[in-house]
Amino acid sequence: MTTRWGILSTAHIATKVAKAIERAHGATAVAVASRSMEKAKAWADKHGIPKAHGSYQALLEDPEIDAVYIPLPPALHREWVLQAAQYGKHILCEKPLAKNTAESIEMVEVCRKAGVQLMDGVMWVHHDRSDRMKQDLSRLGKLRRVTASFSFCWDVIPEKNIRLDPALAGGCLGDLGYYCARAIWWAYGELPSKVYATARYVNDVEMNLSAMLWFSDERMASFDCGFDTQMRQWLEVAGTRGSLVCDDFVLPWSESKARWWLHDGTGRGEERSVPDCVQEVRMIEHFSELVRTGVLEARWPNETVTTMRICDALAQSARQNMPIDLPG
């Protein structure tokens, strides 16, 4: 059985995911939707998609679609995730999943009751490298600190961009910091007890943000994200006996070789790598397998809500300029 995909929007990132669907085993893209039939048809013809729909609703009503990919702006995610679930479609939705934690919890519960898989589009966790790095954490001794960064630089702040539109839930925290928050959860596997953040705002959304997070057992984490610093996507996990460093954890520089390093604190390091992995393809293959087997994984929506909780607390902290405690 091949999982049949529909793409809800012709957003820029939809091009990358459409290509991944066609490269993935057990998946095929059968339809795309836009707010106009003309645009949907042009995009479908360009990307070799068999069917075009002139509305998102029409795509959800298509009985030949098993799963949908939703790359719409964050403020629209709740509406279309809930509708897709009502039509029994499995849902891969871009990050951040929602405008806030409350929305994400509602979306997860609706999907659970509908018996459909929900997953956010954090691609790096599906890369073969991520599993290998996770295994290497056991070599670091007692974990003490996680540090991450994700940024890129606009030389000129764009006049119109969804990342800077508060009505569409823009800002660097949801767009970039979300990946860092997920990396900290990936390493520690628990929520922080307290967070603190500072931010600079443009158009009432974060242009940059720096965060500190406190955890049980004397552990800490920190990250920064922003639209005003050159491209950085750095992750370090440090323990009592060593550290793990990855300089491209979000978007690997190369599909043919994804690297990371282990350091022992004496100047000796070990480069490690995995070959030939495209994380977008792996994500589609994993999701498609869940759809085909019908064995849904609660891990993915649970991790999504956890990431939203961390980001919401940091957003509140930055606005109020004070630490925020998270309930256990």
C-alpha positions as CSV (number, residue, x, y, z in Angstrom):
1,M,0.0,0.0,0.0
2,T,1.2,3.5,-0.9
3,T,0.3,6.4,1.3
4,R,-1.4,9.0,-0.8
5,W,-0.5,12.6,0.1
6,G,-2.3,15.9,-0.4
7,I,-0.5,19.2,0.1
8,L,-2.5,22.1,1.6
9,S,-1.0,25.2,0.0
10,T,1.7,26.1,-2.4
11,A,4.0,27.7,0.2
12,H,7.7,27.7,-0.6
13,I,8.5,24.9,1.8
14,A,5.9,22.8,0.1
15,T,8.2,22.4,-2.8
16,K,10.9,20.7,-0.7
17,V,8.3,18.4,0.9
18,A,6.7,17.5,-2.4
19,K,10.1,16.4,-3.7
20,A,10.6,14.4,-0.5
21,I,7.3,12.7,-1.0
22,E,8.2,11.6,-4.5
23,R,11.6,10.3,-3.3
24,A,10.2,8.4,-0.4
25,H,9.4,4.7,-0.4
26,G,5.7,4.0,0.1
27,A,4.5,7.5,-0.6
28,T,3.1,9.5,-3.5
29,A,1.8,13.1,-3.9
30,V,-1.6,12.9,-5.6
31,A,-3.1,16.4,-5.1
32,V,-2.3,20.0,-4.1
33,A,-4.7,22.8,-3.1
34,S,-4.5,26.5,-3.2
35,R,-7.0,29.3,-2.7
36,S,-7.4,29.5,-6.5
37,M,-7.7,26.7,-9.0
38,E,-5.4,28.6,-11.4
39,K,-2.5,28.7,-8.9
40,A,-3.1,25.1,-7.8
41,K,-3.1,23.9,-11.4
42,A,0.1,25.8,-12.3
43,W,1.9,24.4,-9.2
44,A,0.7,20.9,-9.8
45,D,1.8,21.0,-13.4
46,K,5.2,22.3,-12.4
47,H,5.8,19.6,-9.8
48,G,4.2,16.7,-11.5
49,I,1.2,16.4,-9.1
50,P,-1.8,14.6,-10.8
51,K,-4.6,16.7,-9.2
52,A,-5.2,20.3,-8.3
53,H,-8.0,21.7,-6.0
54,G,-9.1,25.3,-5.9
55,S,-9.8,25.2,-2.2
56,Y,-8.3,23.5,0.9
57,Q,-11.8,22.2,1.7
58,A,-12.0,20.4,-1.7
59,L,-8.7,18.6,-1.0
60,L,-9.9,17.4,2.4
61,E,-13.0,16.0,0.7
62,D,-10.9,14.1,-1.8
63,P,-11.4,10.3,-0.9
64,E,-8.1,9.4,-2.7
65,I,-6.0,11.2,0.0
66,D,-4.7,9.4,3.1
67,A,-2.5,12.1,4.6
68,V,-2.1,15.9,4.3
69,Y,0.9,18.1,4.7
70,I,0.0,21.6,6.0
71,P,2.6,24.3,5.4
72,L,0.3,27.2,6.1
73,P,1.3,30.1,8.5
74,P,1.1,29.1,12.2
75,A,-2.1,31.1,12.9
76,L,-4.0,28.9,10.4
77,H,-2.8,25.6,11.6
78,R,-5.5,25.0,14.2
79,E,-8.4,25.5,11.7
80,W,-7.1,23.2,9.1
81,V,-5.7,20.5,11.4
82,L,-9.1,20.2,13.0
83,Q,-10.9,20.1,9.7
84,A,-8.4,17.5,8.3
85,A,-9.0,15.3,11.4
86,Q,-12.7,15.5,10.8
87,Y,-12.2,14.1,7.3
88,G,-10.0,11.3,8.7
89,K,-6.8,12.5,7.2
90,H,-3.5,11.9,8.9
91,I,-1.7,15.2,9.4
92,L,1.9,16.4,9.0
93,C,1.8,20.1,10.0
94,E,4.6,22.6,9.8
95,K,6.1,24.0,13.0
96,P,5.2,25.7,15.3
97,L,2.1,23.5,15.5
98,A,-0.1,26.3,16.8
99,K,-0.2,29.8,18.1
100,N,0.0,28.6,21.7
101,T,0.0,25.5,23.9
102,A,-3.7,25.6,24.5
103,E,-4.4,25.3,20.8
104,S,-1.9,22.5,20.4
105,I,-3.5,20.5,23.2
106,E,-6.9,20.9,21.5
107,M,-5.5,19.8,18.2
108,V,-3.8,16.7,19.7
109,E,-7.0,15.7,21.4
110,V,-9.1,16.1,18.3
111,C,-6.7,14.0,16.3
112,R,-6.5,11.3,19.0
113,K,-10.3,11.0,19.0
114,A,-10.4,10.9,15.2
115,G,-7.8,8.1,15.2
116,V,-5.4,10.1,12.9
117,Q,-1.6,10.6,13.3
118,L,-0.5,14.1,14.1
119,M,3.2,15.2,13.7
120,D,4.9,18.5,13.4
121,G,7.5,19.2,10.7
122,V,10.7,19.1,12.8
123,M,12.7,17.2,10.2
124,W,16.1,16.9,11.9
125,V,14.8,14.4,14.5
126,H,14.1,11.9,11.7
127,H,17.7,12.0,10.3
128,D,19.7,8.8,10.8
129,R,22.3,11.0,12.5
130,S,19.9,12.0,15.3
131,D,19.5,8.4,16.5
132,R,23.3,7.9,16.4
133,M,24.0,11.1,18.3
134,K,21.4,10.1,20.9
135,Q,23.3,6.9,21.5
136,D,26.5,8.8,21.9
137,L,25.1,10.8,24.8
138,S,25.8,7.9,27.0
139,R,29.5,8.4,26.5
140,L,29.4,11.9,27.9
141,G,29.0,11.0,31.6
142,K,26.5,12.9,33.6
143,L,24.8,15.5,31.4
144,R,25.2,19.0,32.6
145,R,24.5,21.5,29.8
146,V,22.8,21.8,26.4
147,T,23.6,24.8,24.2
148,A,22.0,25.5,20.8
149,S,21.6,28.3,18.3
150,F,19.7,28.8,15.1
151,S,19.8,32.0,13.2
152,F,20.0,33.6,9.8
153,C,20.5,37.2,8.8
154,W,18.3,39.6,6.8
155,D,20.5,42.4,5.5
156,V,17.3,44.4,5.0
157,I,14.2,43.7,7.1
158,P,11.5,42.6,4.6
159,E,8.4,44.7,4.5
160,K,6.1,41.7,4.0
161,N,7.0,38.4,5.5
162,I,4.9,36.0,7.6
163,R,7.8,35.6,10.0
164,L,7.3,39.3,11.0
165,D,3.5,39.3,11.1
166,P,2.0,39.0,14.6
167,A,-1.4,38.1,13.2
168,L,0.1,35.0,11.7
169,A,2.0,34.1,14.8
170,G,5.4,35.2,13.5
171,G,8.7,35.7,15.3
172,C,12.0,33.9,15.6
173,L,11.0,31.9,18.6
174,G,8.4,29.8,16.8
175,D,10.3,29.9,13.5
176,L,13.8,29.1,14.7
177,G,13.9,28.7,18.5
178,Y,11.3,25.9,18.2
179,Y,14.1,23.7,16.8
180,C,16.4,24.5,19.7
181,A,13.7,23.8,22.3
182,R,13.1,20.4,20.7
183,A,16.9,19.7,20.8
184,I,17.0,20.4,24.5
185,W,14.0,18.1,25.1
186,W,15.7,15.5,22.8
187,A,18.8,15.6,25.1
188,Y,17.2,15.8,28.5
189,G,13.8,14.2,28.0
190,E,12.0,16.4,30.5
191,L,10.6,19.9,30.9
192,P,12.6,22.6,32.5
193,S,11.6,23.8,35.9
194,K,12.2,27.4,35.1
195,V,13.0,29.5,32.1
196,Y,14.2,33.1,31.4
197,A,14.4,34.9,28.0
198,T,15.2,38.3,26.6
199,A,14.2,39.5,23.1
200,R,14.3,42.4,20.7
201,Y,11.1,43.0,18.9
202,V,10.2,44.2,15.4
203,N,6.5,44.6,14.4
204,D,5.7,43.2,17.9
205,V,7.4,39.8,17.2
206,E,10.8,38.5,18.2
207,M,13.7,39.6,15.9
208,N,16.1,37.8,18.2
209,L,15.8,35.9,21.5
210,S,18.2,34.5,24.1
211,A,17.0,31.9,26.6
212,M,18.2,30.1,29.7
213,L,16.5,27.0,31.0
214,W,16.9,25.2,34.4
215,F,16.4,21.5,34.9
216,S,16.4,19.0,37.7
217,D,19.7,17.4,38.9
218,E,21.8,20.5,38.5
219,R,21.4,20.7,34.7
220,M,21.0,23.7,32.5
221,A,20.4,24.7,28.9
222,S,20.6,27.8,26.8
223,F,19.9,28.9,23.2
224,D,19.7,31.9,21.0
225,C,17.8,32.4,17.8
226,G,17.2,35.3,15.5
227,F,16.8,36.9,12.1
228,D,19.8,39.3,12.5
229,T,22.8,37.0,12.8
230,Q,24.6,34.9,10.1
231,M,23.4,31.4,9.5
232,R,24.2,29.3,12.6
233,Q,22.7,26.0,13.6
234,W,24.9,24.8,16.5
235,L,24.2,22.1,19.1
236,E,26.4,21.0,22.0
237,V,25.6,18.6,24.7
238,A,28.2,18.6,27.5
239,G,28.6,16.1,30.4
240,T,31.1,15.3,33.1
241,R,33.3,13.1,30.7
242,G,32.9,14.7,27.3
243,S,30.8,16.7,24.9
244,L,29.0,16.2,21.6
245,V,29.0,19.0,19.0
246,C,27.0,19.3,15.8
247,D,27.4,22.4,13.7
248,D,24.4,21.8,11.4
249,F,21.8,20.0,13.5
250,V,18.7,21.6,11.8
251,L,19.7,21.5,8.1
252,P,22.7,19.3,7.3
253,W,25.2,21.0,5.1
254,S,25.4,17.8,3.0
255,E,23.0,15.0,2.1
256,S,25.9,12.6,1.4
257,K,27.7,13.0,4.8
258,A,26.2,14.3,8.0
259,R,28.8,14.9,10.7
260,W,29.2,15.4,14.5
261,W,32.1,15.4,16.9
262,L,32.9,13.9,20.3
263,H,35.4,15.8,22.5
264,D,37.0,14.6,25.7
265,G,38.2,18.0,27.1
266,T,42.0,17.3,26.4
267,G,42.1,18.5,22.8
268,R,41.3,15.1,21.4
269,G,38.2,14.8,19.3
270,E,36.5,12.2,17.2
271,E,34.6,13.0,14.0
272,R,31.6,10.7,13.4
273,S,29.2,10.7,10.5
274,V,26.4,8.9,8.7
275,P,26.1,8.7,4.9
276,D,23.4,9.4,2.4
277,C,20.4,10.5,4.4
278,V,17.8,13.1,3.4
279,Q,15.9,14.0,6.5
280,E,12.8,15.2,4.7
281,V,12.5,11.9,2.9
282,R,13.0,10.0,6.2
283,M,10.3,12.0,7.8
284,I,7.8,11.2,5.0
285,E,8.8,7.5,5.0
286,H,8.3,7.3,8.8
287,F,5.0,9.1,8.7
288,S,3.7,7.1,5.7
289,E,4.6,3.9,7.5
290,L,2.5,4.9,10.5
291,V,-0.4,5.6,8.1
292,R,-0.1,2.3,6.3
293,T,0.1,0.2,9.5
294,G,-2.4,2.2,11.4
295,V,-0.2,2.0,14.5
296,L,-0.2,5.6,15.6
297,E,2.6,6.9,17.8
298,A,1.7,9.2,20.7
299,R,5.3,10.3,20.9
300,W,5.0,12.9,18.1
301,P,2.0,14.9,19.4
302,N,3.3,14.6,22.9
303,E,6.7,16.1,21.9
304,T,5.0,18.8,20.0
305,V,3.0,19.9,23.0
306,T,6.1,19.8,25.2
307,T,7.9,22.0,22.7
308,M,5.0,24.4,22.6
309,R,5.0,24.6,26.5
310,I,8.7,25.5,26.5
311,C,8.3,28.2,23.8
312,D,5.2,29.7,25.4
313,A,7.0,30.0,28.8
314,L,10.0,31.7,27.1
315,A,7.7,34.1,25.2
316,Q,6.0,35.0,28.4
317,S,9.3,35.5,30.2
318,A,10.7,37.8,27.4
319,R,7.5,39.9,27.5
320,Q,7.4,40.2,31.3
321,N,11.2,40.4,31.7
322,M,11.1,37.8,34.5
323,P,11.8,34.1,35.1
324,I,8.8,31.8,34.6
325,D,8.3,28.6,36.5
326,L,6.9,25.6,34.7
327,P,4.6,23.1,36.5
328,G,6.0,19.6,36.8
